[in-house]
């Protein structure tokens, strides 16, 4: 029986989502906890792998369990094993063809910047602290050039494949926008069909370069067309990034 579930987690204590022997990961904790409850090895599939230190509110996973499994008991047991850093919730039985990764039609991420002279110690593992004043208007103008279908090679870490193989880094961005609910907090939200490795963090790093006046907002189309990772700005640190939701 196939199960779909939502997973929220504070990623500071994890080496990313993917199971990795010798280090703690979200998938590693989930696989161990679920397997213990159902009595057989379980491996979850996620909607989008997150890197070390990245958080999630709306990560989605799918996995198979034996017939007769109680979802209520499963959720309660997994949460008791994984709390407080991981919340395993909204479990439901779904069609066998459902796949958390391949059935998804879009993912939405948020990135938070604390733009103030001083770092709030309570936010140290949840924001990118930038003390220099950022030009939010220029950052928003630059973001508009990301919308639509583009080759995002300038913002993606290219996967290592067997000799001769290539992979498309073309993605379709639905929207990309900045908001500032107060004078210190800046939130970047971006939604796309899918994202390649480090794409959001590379985009944020580049947009911060725009906000600092290092590059012009109208340079973004050229930067995208270069399809050169070296042309983009620095990669934003992981702790400001949150996977907000996945649409199916």
C-alpha positions as CSV (number, residue, x, y, z in Angstrom):
1,X,0.0,0.0,0.0
2,X,1.4,3.4,-1.0
3,X,1.5,6.2,1.5
4,X,1.9,9.9,0.9
5,X,3.0,12.1,3.8
6,X,4.1,15.7,4.5
7,X,7.4,16.2,6.4
8,X,8.5,19.4,8.1
9,X,12.0,19.7,9.5
10,X,14.6,22.0,11.0
11,X,17.6,21.1,8.9
12,X,20.4,22.4,11.1
13,X,21.3,19.1,12.6
14,X,21.1,17.1,9.4
15,X,23.4,16.5,6.4
16,X,20.6,17.0,3.9
17,X,17.6,14.9,3.0
18,X,19.2,12.0,1.2
19,X,20.3,9.0,3.2
20,X,24.1,9.1,3.6
21,X,25.9,6.4,5.6
22,X,27.8,7.7,8.6
23,X,25.9,11.0,8.9
24,X,22.5,11.9,10.1
25,X,19.9,12.7,7.3
26,X,16.2,13.2,7.1
27,X,15.7,10.2,4.9
28,X,17.9,8.1,7.2
29,X,15.8,9.0,10.2
30,X,12.5,8.4,8.5
31,X,13.6,5.1,6.9
32,X,14.8,3.8,10.3
33,X,11.7,4.9,12.2
34,X,9.1,3.7,9.6
35,X,10.9,0.4,9.2
36,X,10.9,-0.2,12.9
37,X,7.1,0.3,13.0
38,X,6.1,-1.8,10.0
39,X,8.7,-4.5,10.6
40,X,10.4,-4.4,7.2
41,X,12.9,-2.2,5.3
42,X,11.4,1.0,4.0
43,X,12.9,3.7,1.7
44,X,11.1,7.0,1.2
45,X,11.0,9.0,-2.0
46,X,10.9,12.8,-1.6
47,X,9.6,15.6,-3.8
48,X,13.0,17.4,-3.7
49,X,16.2,16.7,-2.0
50,X,17.4,19.4,0.3
51,X,21.0,20.1,1.2
52,X,22.7,20.2,4.6
53,X,21.2,22.9,6.8
54,X,18.1,23.5,4.6
55,X,14.7,23.4,6.2
56,X,11.2,22.3,5.0
57,X,7.6,23.0,5.9
58,X,6.0,21.2,3.0
59,X,8.3,18.4,1.9
60,X,6.4,15.4,0.5
61,X,7.4,11.8,0.7
62,X,6.0,8.5,-0.7
63,X,6.7,4.9,0.4
64,X,5.1,1.5,0.5
65,X,3.9,-0.3,3.7
66,X,2.4,-3.7,4.3
67,X,-1.4,-4.1,4.1
68,X,-3.2,-3.3,7.3
69,X,-0.7,-0.7,8.5
70,X,-2.3,1.9,10.8
71,X,-1.4,5.4,9.5
72,X,-2.3,6.9,12.9
73,X,0.0,4.6,14.8
74,X,2.7,5.0,12.2
75,X,2.6,8.8,12.4
76,X,2.6,8.8,16.2
77,X,5.5,6.4,16.4
78,X,7.7,8.1,13.8
79,X,7.1,11.5,15.4
80,X,8.0,10.2,18.9
81,X,11.3,8.9,17.4
82,X,12.1,11.9,15.3
83,X,10.9,14.9,17.4
84,X,11.6,17.7,17.8
85,X,13.5,18.3,14.6
86,X,11.1,16.4,12.3
87,X,7.3,16.4,12.0
88,X,5.8,13.5,10.0
89,X,2.1,14.3,9.3
90,X,-0.8,14.3,6.9
91,X,-0.4,10.6,6.0
92,X,-2.8,9.1,3.5
93,X,-3.1,6.1,1.3
94,X,-2.7,7.0,-2.4
95,X,-2.8,5.3,-5.8
96,X,0.1,3.0,-6.4
97,X,1.3,5.1,-9.4
98,X,1.8,8.2,-7.1
99,X,5.5,9.2,-6.7
100,X,6.4,12.1,-4.5
101,X,9.1,13.2,-7.0
102,X,7.8,12.4,-10.5
103,X,4.1,13.2,-9.8
104,X,4.9,16.7,-8.6
105,X,4.1,19.6,-11.0
106,X,5.8,22.4,-9.0
107,X,7.8,23.2,-5.9
108,X,7.9,26.4,-4.0
109,X,10.9,27.7,-1.9
110,X,11.4,30.6,0.4
111,X,14.6,32.3,1.4
112,X,15.0,34.6,4.3
113,X,17.5,37.4,4.7
114,X,18.0,39.4,7.9
115,X,19.1,42.8,6.5
116,X,20.2,44.6,9.7
117,X,23.4,45.8,11.4
118,X,23.2,43.1,14.1
119,X,22.5,39.4,13.9
120,X,19.6,38.1,16.0
121,X,21.1,35.1,17.9
122,X,17.7,33.4,17.8
123,X,17.7,33.4,14.0
124,X,21.3,32.4,13.4
125,X,20.4,29.0,11.9
126,X,17.4,30.3,10.0
127,X,18.5,33.4,8.0
128,X,21.3,34.8,6.0
129,X,22.5,37.9,7.9
130,X,23.6,40.7,5.6
131,X,24.5,43.9,7.5
132,X,24.9,46.1,4.4
133,X,21.7,47.8,3.1
134,X,20.2,46.0,0.1
135,X,18.3,47.7,-2.7
136,X,15.0,45.7,-2.7
137,X,13.6,47.4,-5.8
138,X,16.6,46.4,-7.9
139,X,16.4,42.8,-6.6
140,X,12.8,42.6,-7.5
141,X,13.4,43.9,-11.1
142,X,16.2,41.4,-11.5
143,X,13.9,38.6,-10.3
144,X,11.4,39.3,-13.1
145,X,13.9,38.1,-15.7
146,X,13.9,34.6,-14.1
147,X,10.2,34.0,-14.9
148,X,9.5,31.6,-17.8
149,X,11.5,28.8,-19.3
150,X,15.3,29.2,-19.4
151,X,18.4,27.2,-19.3
152,X,19.6,27.8,-15.7
153,X,23.1,26.4,-16.1
154,X,24.5,29.7,-14.7
155,X,22.8,28.9,-11.4
156,X,23.1,25.1,-11.1
157,X,25.7,22.7,-10.0
158,X,26.0,20.3,-12.9
159,X,25.6,16.6,-12.0
160,X,28.4,14.2,-12.4
161,X,27.4,11.7,-15.1
162,X,29.0,9.0,-17.0
163,X,31.3,10.1,-19.8
164,X,29.3,11.4,-22.8
165,X,26.0,11.8,-20.9
166,X,24.4,15.2,-20.6
167,X,21.5,16.5,-18.6
168,X,19.1,19.4,-19.3
169,X,19.1,22.3,-16.9
170,X,16.1,23.9,-18.5
171,X,13.5,24.8,-15.9
172,X,10.2,26.8,-16.0
173,X,9.9,29.4,-13.2
174,X,6.3,30.3,-12.4
175,X,7.1,33.3,-10.3
176,X,9.9,34.9,-8.3
177,X,9.2,37.7,-5.9
178,X,10.6,39.6,-2.9
179,X,8.7,40.9,0.1
180,X,9.6,42.8,3.2
181,X,7.1,42.7,6.1
182,X,9.3,44.9,8.2
183,X,12.5,47.0,7.9
184,X,14.8,44.1,8.6
185,X,13.3,40.9,7.0
186,X,13.5,40.1,3.3
187,X,11.8,37.1,1.9
188,X,12.4,35.7,-1.6
189,X,9.8,33.2,-2.9
190,X,10.2,31.2,-6.0
191,X,8.1,28.5,-7.7
192,X,9.1,26.3,-10.6
193,X,8.3,23.0,-12.2
194,X,11.5,21.7,-10.6
195,X,14.9,22.9,-9.5
196,X,18.4,21.7,-10.2
197,X,21.1,21.4,-7.5
198,X,21.8,24.7,-5.7
199,X,19.6,26.6,-8.1
200,X,17.7,28.6,-5.5
201,X,20.7,29.4,-3.4
202,X,22.7,30.5,-6.5
203,X,19.9,32.7,-7.6
204,X,19.6,34.3,-4.2
205,X,23.3,34.9,-4.1
206,X,23.2,36.6,-7.5
207,X,20.2,38.8,-6.5
208,X,22.0,39.9,-3.4
209,X,24.9,41.0,-5.6
210,X,22.3,43.1,-7.4
211,X,21.0,44.5,-4.1
212,X,24.5,45.4,-3.1
213,X,25.1,47.2,-6.4
214,X,27.8,44.8,-7.6
215,X,25.8,44.0,-10.8
216,X,22.9,45.7,-12.5
217,X,19.4,44.2,-12.5
218,X,19.2,44.4,-16.3
219,X,22.3,42.2,-16.6
220,X,20.2,39.1,-15.6
221,X,19.1,38.2,-19.2
222,X,22.8,38.2,-20.3
223,X,23.9,36.2,-17.3
224,X,21.2,33.6,-18.0
225,X,22.2,33.4,-21.6
226,X,25.8,32.7,-20.7
227,X,24.9,29.3,-19.2
228,X,28.1,29.6,-17.2
229,X,28.1,28.9,-13.4
230,X,31.2,31.1,-12.9
231,X,29.2,34.1,-14.2
232,X,26.7,34.1,-11.3
233,X,27.1,35.4,-7.8
234,X,28.1,33.5,-4.7
235,X,25.9,30.7,-3.4
236,X,23.7,31.8,-0.5
237,X,24.2,29.9,2.7
238,X,21.8,27.0,3.3
239,X,20.2,28.1,6.6
240,X,17.9,30.7,5.0
241,X,16.2,28.3,2.6
242,X,12.9,26.5,3.3
243,X,11.0,24.2,1.0
244,X,7.5,25.6,1.4
245,X,5.2,23.4,-0.6
246,X,4.8,20.9,-3.4
247,X,2.0,20.8,-5.9
248,X,0.5,17.8,-7.6
